[in-house]
Amino acid sequence: MGEAASAKHDVFQAIADPTRRELLQLLGGRELPLKDISGRFPMSRTAVSKHLRILAEAGLVQERKVGRETRYRLEADPLLELKRWLEYYERFWENKLSLLKHYVETDPDAEPAGLRPVPPPSTGSTNESPGH
């Protein structure tokens, strides 16, 4: 697809829909005709075709004519954009997990750097004495 077509939908918009994510998984590693693809979804062939068009406009699916049928296959390269975006945020998770691991493996009375303790829930009245 050309640049004009790929500009219509970006990768993030294209994968936002669970049906389109399922289509990408289905097409991973193989080329399938529209009739085979649409038979696996509880919707019309036209609806499946619209989902495939959005994926194609984002560059995630390639289509080619073979006789009278259109065949589709995954084009994974545009997913690298998504991978790079996720990798940026992954470092925040890794940092928090490292802090949690350190906290769990150290003295339970020590307060770890970077993690704030959660205050105990309020009991309501501050005038009550223990045991009453």
N, C-alpha and C positions, 0 to 999 in steps of 0.2 A: 504494500500500500504506500502511497506517496505521503509527503509531509502534510498536505491539506487534510487527508483522511485521518492521519494519526493525531492531528491537532484537535479533532472533534471531541475525543474522550481521552483523558489521561489514565494511566495505569491504576491509580488509586480509585477513580470513579468506576472504572471497569470491574475491579474486583470487589467493589462494595456490596454487590448483590450475591447472595449465597448460590443462586442458580448458576451464575457465571463462574463462580469459583469451582462449582461442581463440574461444569463444562471443561474448564481447564484441566482438572484432574482426569477426566474421561479421555481427553485428547493427549494427555502426556504419553509420549512414546509411540503414538500411532495416528494414522490419518483415517478419518471416518466420513462416510457420506451423510448428508443431512437426514435422510430417512432412518439410518441406524441411530443417529444421535437423538432425534426427536422421539423415537420409540422408547427411550429410557426416561422420559420426563412426563409428568402428569399435566401437560399443557399442549396446546396446538403446535403444529409444525411451524406456523407463522410466528408464534411467540418465541420458540427456540431460535428461529432464524434471526429475530430481532436481537436476542441476546448475543448470538454469534456475530452479528454486524457490529455491535458495540465493542466486543472483544477485538474484532478485526480493525476497527477504527483506532483502537488504542495500540495496535501493533502486536497484540498478544495471540492472534490467530491468523493463519494464512489460509486462504481459500484458493482452490483451483478447480477448473471445469474438467471433468473426464466424461466425454460423451454428453449425455443429457443431465448428469448429476453433478452436484457441487460437493467437493470433498474439503474437509477442514483438518488442520493440524495445528498443534501448539507451536508458538514462536516464543520461546522463553526469555530471549535477550532483554526485552523491556522489563522483566521482573527484577533485573539487576538494580534498577532505580529504587524499587521497593526494598530490596535487600539492603542497599546502602542506607536508606532512611531508617530502617529497623536497627541496623548495626549501631547507628548513632545513639539510639535510646537504650540499646542493650547494655551499654557500659554503665548506665545508671542502676539497672537491675543487678548487674554483677557487683557493683560497689555495695549496694544494700545487702545482697546475699553474703558478701565477704564479711561485712560488719555483723550480720546475724550469726554467721558461723563462729566468728571470733567471740561474740557474746555467749553463745551456747557452750563453747569449749573452755571458757575461762571461769573465774570465781563468780558465783551467782550474786555476790554482794557488790561486785565492782560495777561501776556505771561505765558502759562503753562510750568512746568518743563518737559523736555523730548520731547516736540514738538517744532520744529523750525518753525517760520513763513516763508511762501513762499514769496520771494520778488516780487513786482509788475513787470509786463512785461516791458521790455525796450521800450521806445517810439522811439528809433532811435537816433536822434540828441539831444545833451545836450545843444545846444546853443539856442534852441527855448524857447521863453517866453510864459507863459500861455496866451491864448486868441489869439494867432497868428496862 
